[in-house]
Amino acid sequence: MGYGQYCGCARALDIVGDRWTLLIVRELLVSPARFTDLRAGLPGIATNLLSNRLKALQADGVVERRLASTGVVYALTEWGAQLREPLMALVRWSGPLMARGPAGDEFRPQWLVVPLEGFLAGRTVDRPTRVALHVDGATIGLDGGPDGVSVELDAAGPFDAELSATGQAVLALVAGARSLDQVLAGGAVLIGNRPRLEAVIPYGDPRTGASASSSVGESGSTSSS
């Protein structure tokens, strides 16, 4: 039953406000997925609940079924994909909640895709630069250029720079909560051109956009901790 209110917020929540619904959207913002892939990416959800949520999202025009080379997949409709921006805004708002770390919570590398898109939205790079983030066995590619930064899961090289770190460290870096030096001191490993990594992921105060990396030179470097 809906809220029964003639209000955009209420009507949006009638569709996406149920438990698990926005997390299903999060998964499909990365790529279309089979039912089994969605189930694996949503630890804790019951199979019948996932099925019911998908049926409801299809009925509301948010999700559709498609035939792919791997079989039937679920994908966001054009209207459903418009949830990317509000979801990215929600992720940016969640920054203080993430500061305490995972505290035993589940984590999947693909859950970084939407946060990375959110924190790097509007970021431009002076020349094409390709960076890799290696997190828990997955490689997330960041392609930066004058038109912005795109995020790709399971990306392939070559890369200008590669950072191997925990998901928490990556979130802290892109949110401006920790500097690259702090992330490296915490156990992350950087290979390649450090200034190009900092060109894509500047660190500083996320409230002001001030970058602590603006004075770094353009020479390549290889760093590790």
C-alpha positions in Angstrom: 0.0 0.0 0.0 1.3 3.4 -0.9 1.5 6.6 1.2 -1.6 8.1 -0.5 0.1 11.5 -0.8 0.2 13.7 -3.9 3.8 14.4 -3.4 6.8 13.6 -5.6 8.8 12.2 -2.7 5.9 10.1 -1.5 5.2 8.7 -5.0 8.8 7.9 -5.6 9.0 6.1 -2.3 5.9 4.1 -3.2 8.1 2.5 -5.9 11.7 2.5 -4.5 11.1 2.9 -0.8 10.8 -0.8 0.1 13.7 -2.6 1.8 16.2 -3.9 -0.7 14.7 -2.1 -3.7 17.4 0.6 -4.1 20.1 -2.0 -3.5 18.7 -3.9 -6.5 18.9 -0.6 -8.5 22.5 -0.2 -7.3 23.4 -3.6 -8.7 21.7 -2.9 -12.1 23.3 0.5 -12.4 26.6 -1.4 -12.8 25.3 -3.7 -15.5 22.3 -5.9 -16.4 22.5 -9.1 -14.3 21.0 -12.5 -14.1 18.9 -13.4 -11.2 21.7 -15.6 -9.7 24.1 -12.7 -10.1 21.7 -10.3 -8.3 21.3 -12.9 -5.5 25.1 -13.2 -5.1 25.5 -9.4 -5.0 22.8 -8.9 -2.4 23.9 -11.1 0.6 21.1 -11.5 3.1 18.1 -11.2 0.7 15.7 -14.1 0.5 15.2 -15.6 -3.0 11.4 -15.1 -2.9 11.8 -11.5 -1.7 14.2 -10.7 -4.6 11.8 -12.3 -7.0 8.9 -10.2 -5.6 10.9 -7.0 -5.7 11.9 -7.6 -9.3 8.3 -8.3 -10.3 7.2 -5.1 -8.6 9.9 -3.0 -10.3 9.0 -4.5 -13.7 5.3 -3.7 -13.1 6.3 -0.1 -12.2 8.4 0.3 -15.4 11.8 0.6 -13.6 13.2 -2.8 -14.6 12.8 -5.0 -17.6 13.9 -8.5 -18.7 16.2 -8.8 -21.6 17.7 -11.8 -23.5 21.5 -11.7 -23.5 24.2 -14.2 -24.5 24.2 -15.5 -20.9 20.4 -16.0 -20.9 17.7 -13.8 -19.4 19.0 -10.7 -17.5 17.4 -7.9 -15.6 18.2 -4.3 -16.7 17.0 -0.9 -15.8 14.7 0.8 -18.2 15.6 4.3 -19.5 13.4 5.8 -16.7 14.9 3.4 -14.1 18.4 4.5 -15.1 17.5 8.0 -14.1 17.8 6.8 -10.5 21.6 7.0 -10.9 21.8 10.7 -9.8 19.6 10.5 -6.7 21.5 7.3 -5.7 24.9 9.0 -6.1 23.6 11.9 -4.1 22.5 9.5 -1.3 26.0 7.9 -1.4 27.7 11.3 -1.0 25.4 12.1 1.9 26.4 8.8 3.6 30.0 9.8 4.0 29.9 10.3 7.8 28.3 6.9 8.2 31.1 5.2 6.3 33.9 6.7 8.5 33.6 4.0 11.1 34.6 1.3 8.6 32.9 -2.0 7.7 32.5 -3.2 11.3 31.8 -6.7 10.2 29.4 -5.8 7.4 29.5 -7.6 4.0 31.4 -5.9 1.1 31.5 -6.5 -2.6 33.9 -4.6 -4.9 31.1 -3.7 -7.3 29.5 -1.7 -4.6 32.2 0.9 -5.1 31.1 1.7 -8.7 28.2 4.1 -7.8 30.1 5.8 -4.9 33.0 6.4 -7.2 30.7 7.9 -9.9 29.1 10.0 -7.2 32.3 11.4 -5.6 34.0 11.9 -9.0 31.0 13.5 -10.7 32.1 16.8 -12.4 35.8 15.9 -12.1 37.7 16.6 -15.3 41.3 15.7 -16.2 43.6 17.7 -18.4 44.4 14.8 -20.7 43.2 11.2 -21.1 44.3 9.1 -18.1 43.5 5.5 -17.2 43.7 4.4 -13.6 43.1 1.0 -12.0 41.8 0.4 -8.5 42.4 -3.2 -7.4 40.1 -4.1 -4.5 39.4 -7.7 -3.2 40.5 -9.3 -6.5 38.4 -7.0 -8.7 39.8 -4.3 -11.0 37.9 -1.0 -11.3 39.0 1.3 -14.1 38.7 5.0 -14.0 39.0 6.8 -17.3 39.6 10.5 -16.9 39.6 13.2 -19.5 38.4 16.7 -20.3 34.8 15.4 -20.4 34.8 13.8 -17.0 35.6 10.4 -15.3 33.9 7.2 -16.1 34.0 4.1 -14.0 34.2 0.5 -15.3 34.1 -2.8 -13.3 36.4 -5.6 -14.4 38.5 -3.2 -16.5 41.6 -4.2 -18.5 44.9 -2.4 -18.9 47.1 -0.8 -19.8 46.9 1.8 -17.0 48.8 4.9 -16.2 48.7 4.0 -12.5 47.4 1.2 -10.3 46.3 1.4 -6.7 45.7 -1.8 -4.6 43.8 -1.0 -1.5 40.8 -1.9 0.7 37.3 -0.7 -0.2 37.4 1.5 3.0 40.7 3.1 1.9 39.3 3.8 -1.6 36.2 5.4 -0.2 38.2 7.5 2.2 40.5 8.7 -0.6 37.7 9.6 -3.1 35.7 11.3 -0.4 38.7 13.5 0.6 38.8 12.0 4.1 42.3 10.6 3.7 45.3 11.7 1.6 47.1 9.3 -0.8 50.1 9.3 1.6 47.8 8.2 4.4 46.3 5.5 2.3 49.7 4.2 1.3 50.9 4.3 4.9 47.9 2.2 5.8 49.0 -0.6 3.5 47.9 0.3 0.0 50.3 -0.1 -2.9 50.7 2.3 -5.8 52.4 1.3 -9.1 52.9 3.7 -11.9 52.5 7.5 -12.4 51.4 9.0 -9.1 50.5 12.5 -10.5 48.2 10.9 -13.0 46.4 9.0 -10.3 46.0 12.3 -8.3 44.8 14.0 -11.5 41.8 11.6 -11.5 41.4 11.3 -7.7 42.3 14.6 -6.1 42.4 14.6 -2.3 41.5 17.5 -0.1 38.4 18.9 1.6 35.3 17.4 -0.1 33.3 20.4 1.2 35.4 23.0 -0.6 36.9 21.0 -3.5 40.4 22.2 -2.5 42.9 19.7 -3.7 46.1 18.9 -1.7 47.6 17.4 -4.8 47.6 20.6 -6.9 51.3 21.2 -6.2 52.5 17.7 -7.2 54.8 17.6 -10.2 54.2 15.7 -13.4 57.0 13.2 -13.1 56.1 9.6 -12.9 56.6 7.6 -9.7 56.2 4.2 -8.1 55.3 4.0 -4.5 54.4 1.3 -2.0 54.1 0.7 1.7 
